[in-house]
Amino acid sequence: MKFNLGIDRENYRISFTLEGKRKLFFPGTSDELTAKNILRKMEYDWDQGSV
């Protein structure tokens, strides 16, 4: 699964496709480093099968 980081109205969002549907996750931060860390954690959890 590929996760993408984007920005919407000064807040970051993480998008991905699950079961053929595009999903958006808004971590509630305008800090790029925090958003990237959340994205990396989501990627790691997905790769490990934790979700």
CHARMM internal coordinates of N, CA and C (Angstrom, degrees):
IC EDIT
DIST 1 N 1 CA 1.4457
DIST 1 CA 1 C 1.5196
ANGL 1 N 1 CA 1 C 107.82
DIST 1 C 2 N 1.3147
ANGL 1 CA 1 C 2 N 114.62
DIHE 1 N 1 CA 1 C 2 N 141.20
DIST 2 N 2 CA 1.4530
ANGL 1 C 2 N 2 CA 119.67
DIHE 1 CA 1 C 2 N 2 CA 179.20
DIST 2 CA 2 C 1.5271
ANGL 2 N 2 CA 2 C 109.16
DIHE 1 C 2 N 2 CA 2 C -109.43
DIST 2 C 3 N 1.3206
ANGL 2 CA 2 C 3 N 114.48
DIHE 2 N 2 CA 2 C 3 N 129.20
DIST 3 N 3 CA 1.4565
ANGL 2 C 3 N 3 CA 121.82
DIHE 2 CA 2 C 3 N 3 CA 177.31
DIST 3 CA 3 C 1.5216
ANGL 3 N 3 CA 3 C 108.12
DIHE 2 C 3 N 3 CA 3 C -105.45
DIST 3 C 4 N 1.3296
ANGL 3 CA 3 C 4 N 116.86
DIHE 3 N 3 CA 3 C 4 N 139.25
DIST 4 N 4 CA 1.4608
ANGL 3 C 4 N 4 CA 121.59
DIHE 3 CA 3 C 4 N 4 CA -179.69
DIST 4 CA 4 C 1.5246
ANGL 4 N 4 CA 4 C 109.75
DIHE 3 C 4 N 4 CA 4 C -123.58
DIST 4 C 5 N 1.3182
ANGL 4 CA 4 C 5 N 114.57
DIHE 4 N 4 CA 4 C 5 N 139.94
DIST 5 N 5 CA 1.4578
ANGL 4 C 5 N 5 CA 120.88
DIHE 4 CA 4 C 5 N 5 CA 177.82
DIST 5 CA 5 C 1.5209
ANGL 5 N 5 CA 5 C 108.86
DIHE 4 C 5 N 5 CA 5 C -101.52
DIST 5 C 6 N 1.3113
ANGL 5 CA 5 C 6 N 115.80
DIHE 5 N 5 CA 5 C 6 N 130.24
DIST 6 N 6 CA 1.4595
ANGL 5 C 6 N 6 CA 121.36
DIHE 5 CA 5 C 6 N 6 CA 178.10
DIST 6 CA 6 C 1.5161
ANGL 6 N 6 CA 6 C 109.40
DIHE 5 C 6 N 6 CA 6 C -137.90
DIST 6 C 7 N 1.3112
ANGL 6 CA 6 C 7 N 115.85
DIHE 6 N 6 CA 6 C 7 N 177.41
DIST 7 N 7 CA 1.4604
ANGL 6 C 7 N 7 CA 120.18
DIHE 6 CA 6 C 7 N 7 CA 179.26
DIST 7 CA 7 C 1.5259
ANGL 7 N 7 CA 7 C 108.26
DIHE 6 C 7 N 7 CA 7 C -130.47
DIST 7 C 8 N 1.3182
ANGL 7 CA 7 C 8 N 115.41
DIHE 7 N 7 CA 7 C 8 N 139.08
DIST 8 N 8 CA 1.4683
ANGL 7 C 8 N 8 CA 122.26
DIHE 7 CA 7 C 8 N 8 CA -178.94
DIST 8 CA 8 C 1.5176
ANGL 8 N 8 CA 8 C 108.05
DIHE 7 C 8 N 8 CA 8 C -139.93
DIST 8 C 9 N 1.3101
ANGL 8 CA 8 C 9 N 116.72
DIHE 8 N 8 CA 8 C 9 N 113.46
DIST 9 N 9 CA 1.4679
ANGL 8 C 9 N 9 CA 122.43
DIHE 8 CA 8 C 9 N 9 CA -179.89
DIST 9 CA 9 C 1.5267
ANGL 9 N 9 CA 9 C 112.29
DIHE 8 C 9 N 9 CA 9 C 53.58
DIST 9 C 10 N 1.3058
ANGL 9 CA 9 C 10 N 115.39
DIHE 9 N 9 CA 9 C 10 N 49.16
DIST 10 N 10 CA 1.4701
ANGL 9 C 10 N 10 CA 124.39
DIHE 9 CA 9 C 10 N 10 CA 176.22
DIST 10 CA 10 C 1.5250
ANGL 10 N 10 CA 10 C 114.13
DIHE 9 C 10 N 10 CA 10 C 69.89
DIST 10 C 11 N 1.3223
ANGL 10 CA 10 C 11 N 118.57
DIHE 10 N 10 CA 10 C 11 N 6.70
DIST 11 N 11 CA 1.4595
ANGL 10 C 11 N 11 CA 121.83
DIHE 10 CA 10 C 11 N 11 CA 173.94
DIST 11 CA 11 C 1.5167
ANGL 11 N 11 CA 11 C 108.86
DIHE 10 C 11 N 11 CA 11 C -119.44
DIST 11 C 12 N 1.3204
ANGL 11 CA 11 C 12 N 116.05
DIHE 11 N 11 CA 11 C 12 N 145.61
DIST 12 N 12 CA 1.4568
ANGL 11 C 12 N 12 CA 120.72
DIHE 11 CA 11 C 12 N 12 CA -178.37
DIST 12 CA 12 C 1.5118
ANGL 12 N 12 CA 12 C 110.95
DIHE 11 C 12 N 12 CA 12 C -80.86
DIST 12 C 13 N 1.3288
ANGL 12 CA 12 C 13 N 114.34
DIHE 12 N 12 CA 12 C 13 N 153.22
DIST 13 N 13 CA 1.4605
ANGL 12 C 13 N 13 CA 121.26
DIHE 12 CA 12 C 13 N 13 CA 175.27
DIST 13 CA 13 C 1.5245
ANGL 13 N 13 CA 13 C 107.77
DIHE 12 C 13 N 13 CA 13 C -137.64
DIST 13 C 14 N 1.3063
ANGL 13 CA 13 C 14 N 115.46
DIHE 13 N 13 CA 13 C 14 N 151.80
DIST 14 N 14 CA 1.4573
ANGL 13 C 14 N 14 CA 122.25
DIHE 13 CA 13 C 14 N 14 CA 176.66
DIST 14 CA 14 C 1.5183
ANGL 14 N 14 CA 14 C 106.44
DIHE 13 C 14 N 14 CA 14 C -117.56
DIST 14 C 15 N 1.3243
ANGL 14 CA 14 C 15 N 116.19
DIHE 14 N 14 CA 14 C 15 N 126.25
DIST 15 N 15 CA 1.4600
ANGL 14 C 15 N 15 CA 120.25
DIHE 14 CA 14 C 15 N 15 CA 179.72
DIST 15 CA 15 C 1.5226
ANGL 15 N 15 CA 15 C 109.48
DIHE 14 C 15 N 15 CA 15 C -116.27
DIST 15 C 16 N 1.3365
ANGL 15 CA 15 C 16 N 114.82
DIHE 15 N 15 CA 15 C 16 N 151.33
DIST 16 N 16 CA 1.4622
ANGL 15 C 16 N 16 CA 121.68
DIHE 15 CA 15 C 16 N 16 CA 178.08
DIST 16 CA 16 C 1.5196
ANGL 16 N 16 CA 16 C 107.63
DIHE 15 C 16 N 16 CA 16 C -161.73
DIST 16 C 17 N 1.3282
ANGL 16 CA 16 C 17 N 116.42
DIHE 16 N 16 CA 16 C 17 N 166.54
DIST 17 N 17 CA 1.4482
ANGL 16 C 17 N 17 CA 121.58
DIHE 16 CA 16 C 17 N 17 CA 178.64
DIST 17 CA 17 C 1.5223
ANGL 17 N 17 CA 17 C 108.43
DIHE 16 C 17 N 17 CA 17 C -112.53
DIST 17 C 18 N 1.3217
ANGL 17 CA 17 C 18 N 115.27
DIHE 17 N 17 CA 17 C 18 N 129.51
DIST 18 N 18 CA 1.4604
ANGL 17 C 18 N 18 CA 121.62
DIHE 17 CA 17 C 18 N 18 CA -179.48
DIST 18 CA 18 C 1.5215
ANGL 18 N 18 CA 18 C 107.94
DIHE 17 C 18 N 18 CA 18 C -133.05
DIST 18 C 19 N 1.3184
ANGL 18 CA 18 C 19 N 116.22
DIHE 18 N 18 CA 18 C 19 N 123.49
DIST 19 N 19 CA 1.4659
ANGL 18 C 19 N 19 CA 122.43
DIHE 18 CA 18 C 19 N 19 CA -178.90
DIST 19 CA 19 C 1.5207
ANGL 19 N 19 CA 19 C 111.47
DIHE 18 C 19 N 19 CA 19 C 53.53
DIST 19 C 20 N 1.3347
ANGL 19 CA 19 C 20 N 115.85
DIHE 19 N 19 CA 19 C 20 N 39.97
DIST 20 N 20 CA 1.4529
ANGL 19 C 20 N 20 CA 121.70
DIHE 19 CA 19 C 20 N 20 CA 176.65
DIST 20 CA 20 C 1.5170
ANGL 20 N 20 CA 20 C 115.41
DIHE 19 C 20 N 20 CA 20 C 78.98
DIST 20 C 21 N 1.3168
ANGL 20 CA 20 C 21 N 117.28
DIHE 20 N 20 CA 20 C 21 N 3.27
DIST 21 N 21 CA 1.4643
ANGL 20 C 21 N 21 CA 120.28
DIHE 20 CA 20 C 21 N 21 CA -179.88
DIST 21 CA 21 C 1.5248
ANGL 21 N 21 CA 21 C 110.19
DIHE 20 C 21 N 21 CA 21 C -117.79
DIST 21 C 22 N 1.3342
ANGL 21 CA 21 C 22 N 114.70
DIHE 21 N 21 CA 21 C 22 N 136.80
DIST 22 N 22 CA 1.4596
ANGL 21 C 22 N 22 CA 120.23
DIHE 21 CA 21 C 22 N 22 CA 178.39
DIST 22 CA 22 C 1.5196
ANGL 22 N 22 CA 22 C 109.43
DIHE 21 C 22 N 22 CA 22 C -75.17
DIST 22 C 23 N 1.3108
ANGL 22 CA 22 C 23 N 115.59
DIHE 22 N 22 CA 22 C 23 N 129.96
DIST 23 N 23 CA 1.4596
ANGL 22 C 23 N 23 CA 121.81
DIHE 22 CA 22 C 23 N 23 CA -179.87
DIST 23 CA 23 C 1.5201
ANGL 23 N 23 CA 23 C 109.08
DIHE 22 C 23 N 23 CA 23 C -117.96
DIST 23 C 24 N 1.3215
ANGL 23 CA 23 C 24 N 116.69
DIHE 23 N 23 CA 23 C 24 N 146.13
DIST 24 N 24 CA 1.4605
ANGL 23 C 24 N 24 CA 122.96
DIHE 23 CA 23 C 24 N 24 CA 176.64
DIST 24 CA 24 C 1.5172
ANGL 24 N 24 CA 24 C 108.74
DIHE 23 C 24 N 24 CA 24 C -121.25
DIST 24 C 25 N 1.3105
ANGL 24 CA 24 C 25 N 115.52
DIHE 24 N 24 CA 24 C 25 N 135.87
DIST 25 N 25 CA 1.4565
ANGL 24 C 25 N 25 CA 121.74
DIHE 24 CA 24 C 25 N 25 CA 175.58
DIST 25 CA 25 C 1.5194
ANGL 25 N 25 CA 25 C 107.40
DIHE 24 C 25 N 25 CA 25 C -123.47
DIST 25 C 26 N 1.3137
ANGL 25 CA 25 C 26 N 116.28
DIHE 25 N 25 CA 25 C 26 N 126.31
DIST 26 N 26 CA 1.4597
ANGL 25 C 26 N 26 CA 122.07
DIHE 25 CA 25 C 26 N 26 CA 179.12
DIST 26 CA 26 C 1.5199
ANGL 26 N 26 CA 26 C 108.30
DIHE 25 C 26 N 26 CA 26 C -108.00
DIST 26 C 27 N 1.3538
ANGL 26 CA 26 C 27 N 117.85
DIHE 26 N 26 CA 26 C 27 N 103.91
DIST 27 N 27 CA 1.4590
ANGL 26 C 27 N 27 CA 119.95
DIHE 26 CA 26 C 27 N 27 CA -177.80
DIST 27 CA 27 C 1.5285
ANGL 27 N 27 CA 27 C 113.85
DIHE 26 C 27 N 27 CA 27 C -73.10
DIST 27 C 28 N 1.3277
ANGL 27 CA 27 C 28 N 118.46
DIHE 27 N 27 CA 27 C 28 N -5.29
DIST 28 N 28 CA 1.4621
ANGL 27 C 28 N 28 CA 121.30
DIHE 27 CA 27 C 28 N 28 CA 175.88
DIST 28 CA 28 C 1.5089
ANGL 28 N 28 CA 28 C 114.06
DIHE 27 C 28 N 28 CA 28 C 75.69
DIST 28 C 29 N 1.3233
ANGL 28 CA 28 C 29 N 116.86
DIHE 28 N 28 CA 28 C 29 N 38.02
DIST 29 N 29 CA 1.4642
ANGL 28 C 29 N 29 CA 120.29
DIHE 28 CA 28 C 29 N 29 CA 179.58
DIST 29 CA 29 C 1.5214
ANGL 29 N 29 CA 29 C 110.32
DIHE 28 C 29 N 29 CA 29 C -138.16
DIST 29 C 30 N 1.3164
ANGL 29 CA 29 C 30 N 114.75
DIHE 29 N 29 CA 29 C 30 N 149.10
DIST 30 N 30 CA 1.4593
ANGL 29 C 30 N 30 CA 120.50
DIHE 29 CA 29 C 30 N 30 CA 173.36
DIST 30 CA 30 C 1.5254
ANGL 30 N 30 CA 30 C 110.04
DIHE 29 C 30 N 30 CA 30 C -108.21
DIST 30 C 31 N 1.3301
ANGL 30 CA 30 C 31 N 116.47
DIHE 30 N 30 CA 30 C 31 N 6.48
DIST 31 N 31 CA 1.4580
ANGL 30 C 31 N 31 CA 122.53
DIHE 30 CA 30 C 31 N 31 CA 179.82
DIST 31 CA 31 C 1.5301
ANGL 31 N 31 CA 31 C 109.34
DIHE 30 C 31 N 31 CA 31 C -92.97
DIST 31 C 32 N 1.3302
ANGL 31 CA 31 C 32 N 116.26
DIHE 31 N 31 CA 31 C 32 N 119.26
DIST 32 N 32 CA 1.4587
ANGL 31 C 32 N 32 CA 120.92
DIHE 31 CA 31 C 32 N 32 CA -175.61
DIST 32 CA 32 C 1.5296
ANGL 32 N 32 CA 32 C 112.34
DIHE 31 C 32 N 32 CA 32 C -62.80
DIST 32 C 33 N 1.3126
ANGL 32 CA 32 C 33 N 118.34
DIHE 32 N 32 CA 32 C 33 N -42.23
DIST 33 N 33 CA 1.4662
ANGL 32 C 33 N 33 CA 120.80
DIHE 32 CA 32 C 33 N 33 CA -179.00
DIST 33 CA 33 C 1.5305
ANGL 33 N 33 CA 33 C 111.15
DIHE 32 C 33 N 33 CA 33 C -62.24
DIST 33 C 34 N 1.3102
ANGL 33 CA 33 C 34 N 116.85
DIHE 33 N 33 CA 33 C 34 N -43.04
DIST 34 N 34 CA 1.4644
ANGL 33 C 34 N 34 CA 120.80
DIHE 33 CA 33 C 34 N 34 CA 178.28
DIST 34 CA 34 C 1.5250
ANGL 34 N 34 CA 34 C 110.50
DIHE 33 C 34 N 34 CA 34 C -62.24
DIST 34 C 35 N 1.3306
ANGL 34 CA 34 C 35 N 116.77
DIHE 34 N 34 CA 34 C 35 N -44.83
DIST 35 N 35 CA 1.4629
ANGL 34 C 35 N 35 CA 121.14
DIHE 34 CA 34 C 35 N 35 CA 179.81
DIST 35 CA 35 C 1.5276
ANGL 35 N 35 CA 35 C 111.00
DIHE 34 C 35 N 35 CA 35 C -62.72
DIST 35 C 36 N 1.3223
ANGL 35 CA 35 C 36 N 117.54
DIHE 35 N 35 CA 35 C 36 N -41.35
DIST 36 N 36 CA 1.4682
ANGL 35 C 36 N 36 CA 120.68
DIHE 35 CA 35 C 36 N 36 CA 178.51
DIST 36 CA 36 C 1.5198
ANGL 36 N 36 CA 36 C 111.25
DIHE 35 C 36 N 36 CA 36 C -65.33
DIST 36 C 37 N 1.3254
ANGL 36 CA 36 C 37 N 117.51
DIHE 36 N 36 CA 36 C 37 N -38.33
DIST 37 N 37 CA 1.4636
ANGL 36 C 37 N 37 CA 120.43
DIHE 36 CA 36 C 37 N 37 CA 178.05
DIST 37 CA 37 C 1.5267
ANGL 37 N 37 CA 37 C 111.06
DIHE 36 C 37 N 37 CA 37 C -64.98
DIST 37 C 38 N 1.3110
ANGL 37 CA 37 C 38 N 117.63
DIHE 37 N 37 CA 37 C 38 N -39.59
DIST 38 N 38 CA 1.4625
ANGL 37 C 38 N 38 CA 121.35
DIHE 37 CA 37 C 38 N 38 CA 177.15
DIST 38 CA 38 C 1.5260
ANGL 38 N 38 CA 38 C 109.89
DIHE 37 C 38 N 38 CA 38 C -64.87
DIST 38 C 39 N 1.3320
ANGL 38 CA 38 C 39 N 116.56
DIHE 38 N 38 CA 38 C 39 N -43.14
DIST 39 N 39 CA 1.4638
ANGL 38 C 39 N 39 CA 120.98
DIHE 38 CA 38 C 39 N 39 CA 178.40
DIST 39 CA 39 C 1.5252
ANGL 39 N 39 CA 39 C 110.24
DIHE 38 C 39 N 39 CA 39 C -60.65
DIST 39 C 40 N 1.3121
ANGL 39 CA 39 C 40 N 118.19
DIHE 39 N 39 CA 39 C 40 N -45.27
DIST 40 N 40 CA 1.4746
ANGL 39 C 40 N 40 CA 121.40
DIHE 39 CA 39 C 40 N 40 CA 179.37
DIST 40 CA 40 C 1.5234
ANGL 40 N 40 CA 40 C 111.09
DIHE 39 C 40 N 40 CA 40 C -61.82
DIST 40 C 41 N 1.3276
ANGL 40 CA 40 C 41 N 116.94
DIHE 40 N 40 CA 40 C 41 N -39.05
DIST 41 N 41 CA 1.4680
ANGL 40 C 41 N 41 CA 121.19
DIHE 40 CA 40 C 41 N 41 CA 178.94
DIST 41 CA 41 C 1.5248
ANGL 41 N 41 CA 41 C 110.22
DIHE 40 C 41 N 41 CA 41 C -65.66
DIST 41 C 42 N 1.3227
ANGL 41 CA 41 C 42 N 116.56
DIHE 41 N 41 CA 41 C 42 N -40.85
DIST 42 N 42 CA 1.4636
ANGL 41 C 42 N 42 CA 119.93
DIHE 41 CA 41 C 42 N 42 CA 177.61
DIST 42 CA 42 C 1.5282
ANGL 42 N 42 CA 42 C 110.71
DIHE 41 C 42 N 42 CA 42 C -63.59
DIST 42 C 43 N 1.3446
ANGL 42 CA 42 C 43 N 117.01
DIHE 42 N 42 CA 42 C 43 N -43.80
DIST 43 N 43 CA 1.4691
ANGL 42 C 43 N 43 CA 120.78
DIHE 42 CA 42 C 43 N 43 CA 177.78
DIST 43 CA 43 C 1.5174
ANGL 43 N 43 CA 43 C 110.81
DIHE 42 C 43 N 43 CA 43 C -61.50
DIST 43 C 44 N 1.3193
ANGL 43 CA 43 C 44 N 117.05
DIHE 43 N 43 CA 43 C 44 N -44.62
DIST 44 N 44 CA 1.4704
ANGL 43 C 44 N 44 CA 121.47
DIHE 43 CA 43 C 44 N 44 CA -179.41
DIST 44 CA 44 C 1.5339
ANGL 44 N 44 CA 44 C 110.12
DIHE 43 C 44 N 44 CA 44 C -62.28
DIST 44 C 45 N 1.3182
ANGL 44 CA 44 C 45 N 116.69
DIHE 44 N 44 CA 44 C 45 N -47.68
DIST 45 N 45 CA 1.4670
ANGL 44 C 45 N 45 CA 120.68
DIHE 44 CA 44 C 45 N 45 CA 179.87
DIST 45 CA 45 C 1.5263
ANGL 45 N 45 CA 45 C 110.81
DIHE 44 C 45 N 45 CA 45 C -59.83
DIST 45 C 46 N 1.3360
ANGL 45 CA 45 C 46 N 117.23
DIHE 45 N 45 CA 45 C 46 N -41.45
DIST 46 N 46 CA 1.4517
ANGL 45 C 46 N 46 CA 120.61
DIHE 45 CA 45 C 46 N 46 CA 179.35
DIST 46 CA 46 C 1.5350
ANGL 46 N 46 CA 46 C 110.64
DIHE 45 C 46 N 46 CA 46 C -64.74
DIST 46 C 47 N 1.3198
ANGL 46 CA 46 C 47 N 116.44
DIHE 46 N 46 CA 46 C 47 N -45.21
DIST 47 N 47 CA 1.4687
ANGL 46 C 47 N 47 CA 120.83
DIHE 46 CA 46 C 47 N 47 CA -179.57
DIST 47 CA 47 C 1.5255
ANGL 47 N 47 CA 47 C 111.87
DIHE 46 C 47 N 47 CA 47 C -63.91
DIST 47 C 48 N 1.3185
ANGL 47 CA 47 C 48 N 117.01
DIHE 47 N 47 CA 47 C 48 N -32.78
DIST 48 N 48 CA 1.4693
ANGL 47 C 48 N 48 CA 121.45
DIHE 47 CA 47 C 48 N 48 CA -179.50
DIST 48 CA 48 C 1.5256
ANGL 48 N 48 CA 48 C 112.65
DIHE 47 C 48 N 48 CA 48 C -84.14
DIST 48 C 49 N 1.3248
ANGL 48 CA 48 C 49 N 117.01
DIHE 48 N 48 CA 48 C 49 N -8.31
DIST 49 N 49 CA 1.4572
ANGL 48 C 49 N 49 CA 121.05
DIHE 48 CA 48 C 49 N 49 CA -179.19
DIST 49 CA 49 C 1.5237
ANGL 49 N 49 CA 49 C 113.00
DIHE 48 C 49 N 49 CA 49 C 77.61
DIST 49 C 50 N 1.3109
ANGL 49 CA 49 C 50 N 116.20
DIHE 49 N 49 CA 49 C 50 N 23.08
DIST 50 N 50 CA 1.4699
ANGL 49 C 50 N 50 CA 121.26
DIHE 49 CA 49 C 50 N 50 CA -178.00
DIST 50 CA 50 C 1.5201
ANGL 50 N 50 CA 50 C 113.19
DIHE 49 C 50 N 50 CA 50 C -80.99
DIST 50 C 51 N 1.3232
ANGL 50 CA 50 C 51 N 116.97
DIHE 50 N 50 CA 50 C 51 N -5.58
DIST 51 N 51 CA 1.4666
ANGL 50 C 51 N 51 CA 119.24
DIHE 50 CA 50 C 51 N 51 CA -179.09
DIST 51 CA 51 C 1.5065
ANGL 51 N 51 CA 51 C 110.97
DIHE 50 C 51 N 51 CA 51 C -121.15
END
COOR INIT
IC SEED 1 N 1 CA 1 C
IC BUILD
